[in-house]
Amino acid sequence: MKRTLITITKTIIFMAGLFSALYIFMPWREAGNFAMSTAHNILQRRGMRLNYSDVSGEDGGFTVHNVKLSGMANISLSSVTIKPELMTSILSLAPVCRITFTGGNVRLGQTMNFGDGRLLLTAGREILLEDMKTNGEFSLDGYITIDTSTLRIGHADAKLTVPEEFSQNMNMMKNFLPIIEEGGTWYLRRK
């Protein structure tokens, strides 16, 4: 029993060292190019287009510049920085990364600025976007889960702030998204 416990401990220490070394010495620019190429192919099969100008390596992650995503809505970002969370990924047995972005705009009939923001992404059988926060005229604060097979919202609880001139369009958006209005404030909600 003692010998088995020592072997398991050594294996855990070895694996932690191996993952730490991979994380520290990872060629982040190449990893970013691979990740973006994979995302491009997956989104293209779903009828969406992803374009970007280049990828640069960061300490512990990578930054993608001039990102444009076209689908039901058109989203553009000046830059997106993606940093994997190694320990959280190991503990949750799913890829987890911290995402920050700058210069965000969304076009839903009219262009609205959602500025800079952040979120924590966990990818498993569903994609969990939590700790979401943006600071523009169109802002989102909360969490959303997305079913990976259908790319539909599973669960959500997020506060939406929209420009006054767009608020009249929100009733039409109810046909596409689980949004509700409570006391003049819009929420993206599905339990």
Summary of the structure (lengths in Angstrom):
residues: 191
radius of gyration: 19.4
end to end distance: 46.3
largest distance: 69.7
contacts: 533
relative contact order: 0.08
helix: 30%
strand: 48%
